[in-house]
Amino acid sequence: STEQETASETAPEAASEEGTTAEETETPEEPAGEAEEAAAEGAGKSAYGDVTAKENYNLYVIVKSMSSDFWRAAADGAEDEAQALGVTVTVIGPSSNTDIADQVQMLNNAINSKPDGIGIAASDKEAVMDSLQAAKDMGIPVICFNSGVPNAPEGSVYATASTNNYNAGGIAAENMYAALKDTIASADAPVRIGVVNQDVTSESVIDRGLGFIDKMMELVKADGKSAAVTGSDKYVTDAAESGDESTADVIIEVKVPAQATSELCAIEAGVLLNEQDLIGIMGTNQETAEGIITADDLLGKIGTDPAAGEIIACGFDSGATIIGAIEGGRMYGAVTQSPRYQGQITVDLLTMIANGEEVQDEETPAFWYNKENMNDPEIAPNLIK
């Protein structure tokens, strides 16, 4: 069953504790002796495995946005892991995924403070190149998480911990196609599947979008139909094949907002939802999935029954809005990553490097969830409300 697929068959199991937001978490001060004793007791009890900090390292973790449920969960994971290991972590991030200059400045400030290591989920993989070179020159190790920087200066990034986003996008396509297969097969005119991608700069978002597009193209063709990709030049160009719109049975139209805000994502989703031939729509992260739901609040077109003319909507990540839409039968399902675990493993890897240990790239889990399986024990802890 596609519902049980994950983006990695060998990825470590996600931590089971449910995270709270950074704003909600308050840690009471302890006397120095008790704090040291607590740190010593926590040493080795890491999410990644038997990681023990040799001393209290000073680490930074930089997320993409402090206003997102997903990134607050990652922040919680990093802070909790630091406390368990007895190290110090400062978690920072801009207000929005699109505040690229702010994130780069935060990275530069972190480098200038000369910490023992930095973890970053880069919003723009090109914008951090000079900063990564500066970190390397100063001997500061960097771990990328969630989004990698493929062309980073050699030796600057020690490892990347992320979902296989391309495969995760493919999982969403497989589940959407299962719902739409009969509709596509019986259609006597071209039908349309919309994709709302947050941007054309983040490696994780690009990979998810392309994974969805390529898998959908593959599935449509396997059933004897033709497909074509239209819309955003980036995704049309980088797709494994773009097809011919003039003869396509299925048109995959890709929209990218000018900025990655929920409001602009909703506008792009609304354009797609008003297409008379639309049968499915995909949002490749929390903001775009929420944008689809917001756009549909007045339209009432999405649902789980394509035979009744409802548009099948799928998303990525979680949050109260997405979970509520799935529970309420509006959104068909979504792919969740393991944000808390991504924060935890980033601190683990940075601690290992500071210890003088070798590290390697790590693939973090992703799961398809819907109304039927969202309470399963391997999925529920990753759904952030």
C-alpha positions in Angstrom: 0.0 0.0 0.0 1.3 3.5 -0.9 0.0 4.7 2.5 2.8 2.9 4.3 5.6 4.1 2.0 8.4 6.3 3.4 11.0 8.3 1.6 13.7 6.2 3.2 13.5 2.5 4.1 16.6 2.7 6.3 16.2 6.1 7.9 16.3 6.1 11.8 13.0 6.2 13.6 11.8 9.6 14.5 11.7 10.7 18.1 8.4 10.0 19.7 8.0 13.0 21.9 5.5 15.6 20.8 7.3 19.0 20.5 6.1 22.4 21.7 6.9 25.7 20.1 10.0 27.6 21.1 7.8 30.4 22.4 5.9 28.0 24.7 8.9 26.3 26.2 10.2 27.7 29.4 13.0 26.1 31.3 13.3 27.0 34.9 16.7 27.9 36.2 18.5 25.3 38.2 21.4 25.7 40.7 24.7 25.2 38.9 25.4 21.8 40.6 22.0 20.4 39.6 22.3 21.6 36.0 25.7 19.9 35.7 24.3 16.7 37.2 21.3 16.8 34.8 23.7 17.3 31.8 25.8 14.4 32.9 22.8 12.1 33.3 21.6 13.1 29.8 24.9 12.4 28.1 24.6 9.6 25.5 20.8 9.7 25.4 20.7 11.1 22.0 18.1 10.7 19.2 20.8 9.6 16.8 22.4 7.0 18.9 25.0 6.8 21.6 26.3 10.4 21.3 28.1 11.8 24.3 29.5 15.4 24.4 33.0 15.6 25.8 32.3 19.1 27.0 29.7 21.8 26.9 30.0 22.9 23.2 28.6 26.2 22.0 26.4 25.6 18.9 24.1 27.5 16.6 21.1 26.2 14.7 19.6 28.4 12.0 16.1 27.6 10.7 14.3 29.0 7.7 11.5 30.7 9.6 10.5 31.2 13.3 6.8 31.7 12.3 6.3 28.2 10.9 5.0 25.2 13.0 7.4 23.0 11.1 10.5 25.1 11.9 9.4 25.7 15.5 9.3 21.9 15.9 12.8 21.6 14.5 13.9 24.3 16.9 12.4 22.4 19.8 14.1 19.3 18.8 17.5 21.1 18.7 17.0 22.7 22.1 15.8 19.5 23.7 18.7 17.5 22.3 21.2 20.1 23.5 19.8 19.8 27.0 20.0 16.0 26.8 23.6 16.1 25.7 24.8 18.9 28.0 25.7 21.3 25.3 24.6 24.9 24.5 22.6 25.7 21.4 21.2 29.0 20.2 18.4 28.6 17.7 17.6 31.5 15.4 15.8 32.2 12.2 14.1 35.0 10.2 10.4 35.8 10.3 9.8 34.2 6.9 11.3 31.8 4.5 11.7 34.6 2.0 13.8 36.8 4.4 17.0 35.4 2.7 19.2 38.4 3.5 18.2 38.2 7.2 19.1 34.5 7.3 22.5 35.2 5.7 23.2 38.0 8.2 22.3 35.6 11.0 24.7 33.0 9.6 27.5 35.6 9.3 26.9 36.8 12.9 27.0 33.2 14.1 30.3 32.7 12.3 31.8 35.8 13.8 30.9 34.5 17.3 33.3 31.6 16.7 31.0 28.7 17.9 32.0 25.1 17.9 29.6 24.4 15.1 26.6 25.7 13.1 23.6 23.9 11.7 21.6 25.6 8.9 18.6 25.0 6.8 19.4 27.3 4.0 16.5 29.2 2.4 18.6 30.0 -0.7 21.5 27.6 -1.5 23.3 30.2 -3.6 23.1 33.0 -1.0 25.1 31.2 1.6 28.2 30.4 -0.5 30.4 33.2 0.8 29.4 32.6 4.4 30.2 28.9 4.1 33.6 29.7 2.7 34.1 32.1 5.7 33.1 29.4 8.1 35.6 27.0 6.5 38.4 29.5 6.7 37.7 30.0 10.4 37.6 26.3 11.0 33.9 26.3 12.0 32.1 23.1 10.9 28.7 23.3 9.3 25.9 20.8 9.1 23.1 21.5 6.6 19.7 20.1 7.5 16.4 19.8 5.7 17.9 21.7 2.7 21.3 20.9 1.4 23.8 23.2 -0.5 25.0 20.9 -3.3 27.7 23.2 -4.6 29.0 24.4 -1.2 32.7 25.2 -1.0 34.6 21.9 -0.7 35.0 20.9 2.9 32.7 23.6 4.3 29.7 21.3 4.9 30.6 18.2 6.9 27.2 16.5 6.3 23.6 17.0 5.4 20.6 15.6 7.3 17.5 15.8 5.2 14.5 14.0 3.8 15.0 12.5 0.3 12.7 15.3 -0.9 12.6 14.0 -4.5 11.3 10.6 -3.3 8.9 12.3 -0.9 7.4 14.3 -3.8 7.0 11.0 -5.7 5.1 9.5 -2.8 2.6 12.4 -2.9 2.2 11.8 -6.6 1.6 8.1 -6.2 -1.1 8.7 -3.7 -2.8 11.4 -5.7 -2.7 9.4 -8.8 -4.3 6.4 -7.0 -7.3 8.7 -6.3 -7.4 10.2 -9.8 -6.5 7.2 -12.0 -10.1 6.4 -13.0 -10.9 10.1 -13.6 -7.9 10.4 -16.0 -8.7 7.1 -17.7 -12.3 8.1 -18.5 -11.7 11.7 -19.4 -12.7 12.6 -23.0 -10.8 15.9 -22.8 -7.5 17.1 -21.3 -7.5 17.4 -17.5 -5.2 19.5 -15.3 -3.2 18.9 -12.1 -1.9 22.0 -10.3 1.3 22.3 -8.3 2.0 25.2 -6.0 5.7 25.4 -5.2 7.0 27.9 -2.7 10.1 29.0 -4.6 12.8 28.2 -7.1 15.7 28.7 -4.7 15.4 26.1 -1.9 16.9 22.7 -2.8 14.2 20.8 -0.7 11.3 22.6 -2.3 12.7 22.2 -5.8 13.3 18.5 -5.3 9.8 17.9 -3.9 8.2 19.6 -6.8 10.3 17.8 -9.4 9.8 14.5 -7.6 6.0 15.0 -7.8 6.1 16.1 -11.4 8.4 13.3 -12.6 6.5 10.6 -10.8 3.1 11.9 -12.0 4.4 12.0 -15.6 5.7 8.4 -15.2 2.4 7.1 -13.8 0.2 8.8 -16.5 2.4 7.5 -19.3 2.4 3.9 -17.8 -1.4 3.9 -18.2 -1.2 4.9 -21.9 -1.9 8.6 -21.5 0.3 11.6 -22.3 1.3 14.5 -20.1 3.0 17.9 -20.2 4.5 20.3 -17.7 3.6 24.0 -18.0 4.0 27.1 -15.9 7.2 28.0 -14.0 10.2 27.9 -16.3 12.4 26.4 -13.6 10.2 23.3 -13.2 9.4 22.9 -16.9 13.1 23.0 -17.7 14.3 20.8 -14.9 11.6 18.1 -15.1 12.8 14.8 -16.5 10.6 15.5 -19.5 8.2 18.3 -20.2 6.0 16.8 -22.9 3.8 18.6 -25.4 1.0 20.6 -24.1 -0.8 20.7 -27.4 -1.4 16.9 -27.4 -1.3 16.1 -23.7 -4.1 14.2 -21.9 -2.9 15.5 -18.5 -1.4 19.0 -18.0 0.7 19.5 -14.9 0.7 23.3 -14.3 3.2 24.7 -11.8 2.7 28.0 -10.0 5.4 29.8 -7.9 4.4 32.9 -5.9 6.5 36.0 -6.0 7.1 35.5 -2.3 6.6 32.5 -0.1 3.8 34.0 2.0 0.5 32.2 2.8 -1.4 35.0 1.2 0.5 34.9 -2.2 0.4 31.1 -2.1 -3.4 31.3 -1.7 -3.6 33.6 -4.7 -1.7 31.2 -6.9 -3.8 28.3 -5.6 -6.9 30.2 -6.3 -5.9 30.7 -9.9 -5.5 26.9 -10.3 -8.7 26.1 -8.4 -10.7 28.2 -10.8 -9.4 26.2 -13.9 -12.5 24.3 -15.1 -10.4 21.2 -16.0 -8.5 21.0 -12.7 -8.8 17.6 -11.0 -5.9 17.7 -8.5 -3.7 20.2 -6.7 -0.5 19.8 -4.7 1.2 22.1 -2.3 4.9 21.2 -1.7 5.3 22.6 1.8 3.2 23.9 4.8 2.7 27.4 3.4 1.6 26.3 -0.1 -0.7 23.5 1.3 -2.3 26.0 3.7 -2.6 28.4 0.7 -4.6 25.8 -1.1 -7.0 25.4 1.9 -7.3 29.2 2.3 -8.1 29.7 -1.4 -10.8 27.0 -1.2 -12.5 28.4 1.8 -14.7 30.5 -0.5 -14.7 28.1 -3.5 -15.6 24.8 -1.8 -14.0 22.7 -4.6 -11.6 20.4 -2.8 -12.5 17.1 -1.3 -11.8 13.3 -1.4 -14.4 12.1 -4.0 -13.3 12.8 -7.6 -16.3 10.9 -8.9 -18.4 13.7 -7.4 -16.4 16.3 -9.1 -14.3 17.2 -6.1 -10.7 18.3 -6.6 -8.1 16.1 -4.9 -5.8 18.3 -2.8 -2.5 17.0 -1.3 0.1 18.8 0.8 3.4 18.5 2.5 4.3 18.8 6.2 1.6 19.4 8.8 0.3 22.1 11.1 -3.2 22.6 12.6 -4.7 23.9 9.3 -3.5 21.0 7.2 -4.4 18.4 9.8 -7.8 19.9 10.3 -8.5 19.8 6.6 -7.5 16.2 6.4 -9.5 15.2 9.4 -12.5 17.1 8.0 -12.3 15.4 4.6 -11.3 18.4 2.6 -7.6 17.5 1.9 -6.9 14.0 0.7 -3.6 13.6 2.5 -0.1 14.9 2.8 3.6 13.9 3.3 5.1 14.7 6.7 8.7 14.9 7.4 10.3 14.6 10.9 11.0 18.2 11.9 11.7 17.5 15.5 14.1 14.7 14.6 15.9 17.0 12.1 16.6 19.4 14.8 17.8 16.7 17.1 20.1 15.0 14.7 21.7 18.3 13.7 22.8 18.9 17.3 24.0 15.2 17.5 26.1 15.6 14.3 27.6 18.9 15.4 28.4 17.4 18.8 30.2 14.4 17.1 32.3 16.8 15.0 33.3 18.8 18.1 34.3 15.5 19.7 36.6 14.8 16.8 34.4 12.1 15.3 33.6 11.5 11.7 30.1 12.1 10.4 28.2 11.3 7.2 25.0 12.4 5.4 21.9 11.2 7.0 18.4 10.7 5.5 15.5 11.6 7.7 12.1 9.9 7.5 9.1 11.1 5.6 5.6 9.4 5.6 2.3 9.7 3.7 -0.6 10.3 6.0 -4.3 10.7 5.6 -7.4 10.5 7.8 -7.1 6.7 8.1 -3.4 6.4 9.2 -2.6 9.7 10.8 -2.8 8.2 14.3 -0.4 5.4 13.6 2.5 5.4 16.1 5.2 6.1 13.5 3.3 9.0 12.0 1.4 10.8 14.8 4.5 12.1 16.6 5.6 14.0 13.4 2.3 15.8 13.0 2.7 19.2 14.5 -0.5 21.1 15.5 
